[in-house]
């Protein structure tokens, strides 16, 4: 039972670190990430929801992914 608790606490700490990294993104990138990656919207749907061109959604998502990759490499525990 102790191993399960330790694993769950480790998972919660890891998720906290991921959420902190997502929160460090600029709001525009965070919005696109939330709509497309977590919300499952298409680029076109996200563009309509945010009232921006599809190309803007693509570029913001690309920047968000690049920033998160950089942050993850800086913090190997995540």
N, C-alpha and C positions, 0 to 999 in steps of 0.2 A: 504493500500500500504506500509506503514511503516513496518508492521510486515514481509512482504515478503522480503524487503530489509534487515532487521535485520537477518532473517533466512538465507538468501543467504550469508551474511557476516560471520555469524557463521559457515556455511558449508565450506566456503573458508578458514577460519582460521583453522578449523578442518582438512581439507585436507592438508593444509600447514604443520600442525603438523605431520600428517601421512607421508608425503613426507620427512620431516626432519628425521623421525625415519628410513625410508627406506634408506635414504642417509647415515645414520650412520652405516649401515651394511658393512661388508667387501665386496670388489668388487666381489669376487667369489660367495658369497651368494646372493648378489644383482642381479647378472647376471642370476642365476638359478631362483630366484624369478620372475624376469621379463619375462623369457622365458616360465616358466611353469604356473605361476599364472595369469599373465597379457597377455601373448602371446598365451596361450592355447595349448602350445606344450606338447606332452607326455614326460615322462621321457626319453624314448628312443630317441625321436627327439632332446630334449635338450642335451642329452649326445653326440649325433652326432654333433650338432652345436658347442658344446664346446670342442669336441674331448677328452672326459673323459668317464670313465665307468659309467653305469647306477647307480651303487651303490654310486658313488661320487655325482651324481645329487640328489639322495635321501637323503644322509647325509647332503649335503649343504642346501637343502630345509628345512630339519628338524631343523637344527641349526638356519636358518633365521627365521623360524616361532617361535622358542623358544625365540630368542632374541627380536623379535617384541612383543611377549606376555609379556616378562619382561618389555620392554620399555613402553608398554601400561599401565601396572599395576603401573608403576612409575609415569605416567602422566595420571591421571583419566579424564582429559578434552577431550581426544581423543576417 
